[in-house]
């Protein structure tokens, strides 16, 4: 076992995040399995020393007066004959166990270069399987840390027939289904996009990751990335309602009397909100102030329409009065504005013209 082998383990640890100790354990197991198959015995010990770039394989016998199982037992006379044979062949016969009394263990080093090619191939397959298993475990752990978070990805493949998009997340390739893409958005290979990881589980071929671009929390994560006041805690997002590809409403609240929550999310000349809009393929976003006063909250939530007054007509039910020229704007195309406002506030809203 040469220096290059151990350097390869260092590369696996550095570039593919597979612990060196884990791979040494797998290699020891692979070599031991190959030797056991070759020799027809389970009494095999493999010792790898990465500091000395060295590997030793030992076969263990139990010293007995009379052999009943030749695979695991040996007599003193047989030991002497074996050592004499190795000496005659010019082979260094290194022994681990020096005691030669009945009942003691006798271990001597095997010459691994004498093993058949079939055993070497078997060991190789175990090692390859170990690498794949370690990579899968690493990917699952990495994705578990990303669950509920936003990921930056690069589109690596687009299937025209199904609309499925394959993205490189920096951990592995993952699938963005058609129904989790923003309606009307056309993605191409090489595009950089943001996605939201909703679920992570372990599969036979690696981690199973559920990615989406239509989840409301993606909007929240995008704002958190653009608005320092959100990460600092001086501004909080209270609620989000979204119809992906069309419109989103988001309500924000300031915990610092000197900070304008809406202004912080919009940014100078709309720079912050525009960055979010651009990432969402031009989706319209209304940022409104949260209020504990439900009437005021509903009034703000119906923007961009101007609402004259709001009154409560039941539990979580409100009637909004608007000018005739604001009625269609308050309701929105196919009722979208009213629908999103109702979801945002958790209140049923009846819109009337004055």
C-alpha positions in Angstrom: 0.0 0.0 0.0 1.8 3.1 -1.2 1.9 6.8 -0.5 -0.4 7.6 -3.4 -3.2 5.5 -1.9 -3.2 7.6 1.3 -3.0 10.8 -0.6 -6.1 9.7 -2.5 -7.9 9.3 0.9 -6.8 12.9 1.7 -8.4 14.1 -1.6 -11.6 12.2 -0.9 -11.8 13.9 2.5 -11.0 17.3 1.2 -13.0 17.4 -2.0 -15.9 14.9 -1.4 -16.2 15.3 2.4 -15.6 11.6 3.1 -13.7 11.2 6.4 -10.3 9.5 6.1 -10.9 7.3 9.1 -14.2 6.2 7.6 -12.5 5.1 4.4 -9.7 3.4 6.2 -12.3 1.4 8.1 -14.0 0.5 4.8 -10.7 -0.5 3.2 -9.8 -2.7 6.1 -13.2 -4.4 5.9 -12.9 -4.9 2.2 -9.4 -6.4 2.4 -10.5 -8.6 5.3 -13.6 -9.8 3.3 -11.4 -10.6 0.3 -8.9 -12.6 2.4 -11.6 -14.5 4.1 -13.1 -15.5 0.8 -9.7 -16.4 -0.6 -8.6 -18.5 2.4 -11.9 -19.8 3.6 -11.5 -18.5 7.2 -13.0 -15.8 9.3 -9.8 -15.4 11.4 -8.4 -12.4 9.5 -7.2 -9.1 10.9 -6.3 -6.1 8.8 -4.3 -3.2 10.2 -3.8 0.0 8.2 -1.3 2.6 9.4 -1.8 5.9 7.5 1.2 7.6 9.2 3.6 4.9 7.9 1.7 4.3 4.6 1.5 0.7 5.6 -1.0 -2.2 5.7 -0.7 -5.5 7.4 -2.9 -8.6 7.1 -2.8 -11.3 9.7 -4.2 -14.7 9.9 -5.0 -16.0 13.4 -5.0 -19.6 14.6 -5.6 -21.1 18.0 -2.7 -23.3 19.2 -3.9 -26.7 20.1 -2.5 -30.1 20.9 -4.6 -31.8 18.2 -6.2 -30.0 15.2 -10.0 -30.5 14.7 -10.6 -27.4 12.5 -7.6 -26.7 10.1 -9.0 -23.3 9.2 -8.7 -22.0 12.8 -6.4 -24.3 14.7 -2.7 -25.2 14.5 -0.2 -27.2 16.4 3.3 -26.2 17.5 4.8 -28.7 15.1 2.8 -27.1 12.2 4.0 -23.6 13.2 7.6 -24.8 13.1 7.0 -26.4 9.7 5.3 -23.3 8.4 8.0 -20.9 9.5 10.7 -23.2 8.1 8.9 -23.2 4.8 8.6 -19.4 4.7 12.3 -19.1 5.6 13.2 -21.4 2.7 11.1 -19.4 0.3 12.9 -16.2 1.4 9.7 -14.7 2.8 9.9 -12.5 5.9 7.5 -14.3 8.3 6.3 -11.6 10.7 4.5 -12.9 13.7 2.1 -10.9 15.9 1.7 -13.4 18.7 4.9 -14.7 20.2 3.4 -17.0 22.8 3.5 -20.7 21.7 1.6 -22.3 24.6 -1.5 -24.4 24.1 -4.6 -22.2 24.0 -2.7 -19.1 22.8 -3.4 -17.2 19.6 -0.9 -17.5 16.8 -1.1 -14.7 14.2 1.3 -14.3 11.2 1.4 -11.8 8.4 0.0 -12.8 5.0 1.6 -11.7 1.7 -1.4 -9.9 0.1 0.3 -9.8 -3.3 -0.4 -13.5 -3.6 -4.2 -13.0 -3.5 -6.1 -13.7 -6.7 -7.4 -11.0 -9.0 -11.0 -12.0 -8.1 -10.4 -11.1 -4.4 -8.9 -7.8 -5.4 -11.9 -7.0 -7.5 -14.2 -7.9 -4.7 -12.3 -5.6 -2.3 -12.5 -2.8 -4.9 -16.3 -3.1 -5.1 -16.6 -2.9 -1.3 -14.4 0.3 -1.4 -16.5 1.9 -4.2 -19.7 1.1 -2.3 -18.2 2.7 0.8 -17.4 5.9 -1.1 -20.9 6.1 -2.5 -22.5 5.4 0.9 -20.3 8.1 2.5 -21.3 10.6 -0.1 -25.0 9.8 0.3 -24.7 10.2 4.1 -22.8 13.5 3.7 -25.4 14.9 1.2 -28.3 13.9 3.5 -26.6 15.7 6.4 -26.0 18.7 4.4 -29.5 18.9 3.1 -30.9 18.4 6.6 -29.1 21.6 7.5 -30.7 23.3 4.5 -34.3 22.2 5.2 -36.5 25.2 5.5 -33.8 27.4 3.9 -33.2 29.0 0.6 -30.6 27.5 -1.8 -28.7 29.1 -4.6 -28.6 26.7 -7.6 -27.5 26.5 -11.2 -29.8 25.0 -13.8 -27.9 22.0 -15.2 -30.6 20.4 -17.3 -34.1 21.1 -18.7 -36.3 18.3 -19.9 -38.5 19.8 -22.6 -41.0 16.9 -22.6 -41.9 17.0 -18.9 -40.7 20.5 -18.0 -38.6 19.1 -15.1 -35.6 21.1 -14.3 -32.4 19.6 -12.8 -30.4 22.0 -10.7 -26.9 21.8 -9.1 -27.3 22.9 -5.5 -23.6 22.7 -4.7 -24.3 19.5 -2.7 -25.6 17.4 -5.5 -28.1 17.5 -8.4 -31.7 17.8 -7.4 -35.0 18.0 -9.3 -37.3 21.0 -9.5 -40.7 19.6 -10.7 -42.8 21.6 -13.2 -45.6 22.3 -10.6 -43.0 23.8 -8.2 -41.7 26.3 -10.8 -43.1 29.8 -11.1 -45.9 29.8 -13.7 -44.7 31.4 -17.0 -41.1 31.3 -16.1 -38.7 29.9 -18.7 -35.5 28.4 -17.3 -32.4 27.6 -19.3 -29.2 25.7 -18.6 -26.8 27.9 -16.8 -29.4 30.1 -15.1 -28.8 30.9 -11.5 -31.9 30.6 -9.4 -33.0 30.5 -5.8 -35.1 27.6 -4.5 -36.7 26.7 -1.2 -36.1 23.2 0.4 -39.3 21.9 2.0 -38.5 18.3 2.7 -35.4 16.0 2.9 -35.3 12.2 3.2 -32.9 9.5 2.5 -33.3 7.3 -0.6 -31.5 4.3 -2.0 -29.6 6.4 -4.5 -29.1 9.4 -2.3 -31.0 12.2 -0.6 -34.6 13.0 -1.8 -35.0 16.7 -1.7 -38.2 18.6 -2.3 -37.4 21.9 -4.0 -39.9 24.7 -4.9 -40.1 28.2 -6.2 -43.7 28.7 -5.4 -43.7 28.4 -1.6 -44.5 31.7 0.2 -41.5 31.2 2.5 -39.2 31.6 -0.5 -40.3 35.3 -0.6 -39.5 35.6 3.1 -36.0 34.2 2.6 -35.4 36.5 -0.4 -36.3 39.6 1.7 -34.2 38.4 4.6 -31.2 38.2 2.2 -31.8 41.7 1.0 -33.0 43.6 4.1 -30.5 43.8 7.0 -33.2 45.0 9.3 -34.9 41.7 9.1 -31.8 39.7 10.2 -31.1 42.3 12.9 -34.6 41.9 14.3 -35.7 45.5 14.1 -38.2 44.6 11.4 -40.3 41.4 11.3 -42.4 39.7 8.6 -45.8 39.0 10.1 -47.6 37.3 7.2 -47.3 36.4 3.6 -49.9 35.5 1.0 -48.8 34.5 -2.5 -50.1 33.4 -5.9 -46.8 32.5 -7.5 -46.0 34.1 -10.8 -48.7 36.8 -10.3 -48.8 38.6 -7.0 -47.6 38.4 -3.4 -48.6 40.5 -0.4 -46.4 40.7 2.6 -47.1 42.5 5.9 -44.2 43.8 8.0 -43.8 45.4 11.5 -41.2 47.6 13.0 -39.8 46.9 16.5 -37.8 50.1 16.4 -39.8 53.3 16.4 -37.1 54.9 14.3 -37.3 52.3 11.5 -39.9 52.4 8.8 -40.6 48.7 8.2 -42.2 49.2 4.7 -39.4 51.6 3.6 -36.7 49.2 4.8 -38.1 46.4 2.7 -38.5 48.6 -0.4 -35.1 50.1 -0.1 -33.6 53.3 -1.7 -35.3 53.8 -5.0 -36.9 50.3 -4.7 -33.5 48.6 -4.9 -34.3 45.9 -2.3 -37.8 45.0 -3.4 -36.7 45.1 -7.1 -34.0 42.5 -6.4 -36.7 40.2 -5.0 -39.1 40.9 -7.9 -36.3 40.1 -10.4 -35.6 36.8 -8.8 -39.3 35.9 -8.9 -39.6 36.6 -12.7 -41.3 39.9 -12.3 -43.9 38.8 -9.7 -45.7 41.9 -8.2 -45.2 42.4 -4.5 -47.2 44.6 -2.2 -45.4 45.4 1.1 -48.0 46.6 3.7 -47.6 47.7 7.4 -49.0 45.2 10.0 -51.4 46.6 12.6 -53.0 45.1 15.7 -56.1 47.1 14.7 -57.8 44.7 12.3 -59.6 47.5 10.4 -56.4 49.3 9.7 -54.7 46.1 8.8 -57.4 45.2 6.2 -57.3 48.7 4.9 -53.6 48.4 4.2 -53.9 44.9 2.9 -56.2 46.0 0.1 -53.5 48.2 -1.5 -52.9 49.4 -4.1 -56.6 50.3 -3.8 -57.5 53.3 -1.6 -60.0 52.3 1.0 -62.3 54.9 2.6 -63.3 52.9 5.7 -63.4 49.4 7.2 -65.8 48.1 9.8 -66.0 44.7 11.5 -69.3 42.9 10.9 -68.5 39.7 12.7 -65.6 37.6 14.1 -62.8 38.0 11.6 -65.2 39.5 9.1 -64.9 43.0 7.7 -66.7 45.3 5.3 -64.4 47.6 3.3 -65.9 50.7 1.7 -64.2 52.1 -1.4 -64.9 54.8 -4.0 -66.6 53.6 -7.2 -63.4 54.1 -9.2 -61.5 52.0 -6.7 -63.8 49.0 -6.6 -62.3 47.0 -9.4 -58.8 47.7 -8.1 -59.7 46.6 -4.6 -61.2 43.4 -5.8 -58.5 42.8 -8.4 -58.5 40.6 -11.5 -60.6 37.6 -10.9 -60.8 38.6 -7.2 -57.1 38.2 -6.7 -56.4 41.3 -4.6 -59.3 40.7 -2.2 -58.3 37.0 -2.0 -54.7 37.7 -1.1 -55.7 40.4 1.4 -58.1 38.0 3.1 -55.3 35.4 3.4 -52.8 38.0 4.6 -55.1 39.2 7.4 -56.9 36.0 8.2 -60.1 37.9 7.8 -63.1 37.5 5.5 -63.5 40.8 3.5 -66.6 42.1 1.9 -65.8 45.0 -0.5 -68.5 47.5 -1.2 -68.7 50.7 -3.3 -69.8 53.8 -1.3 
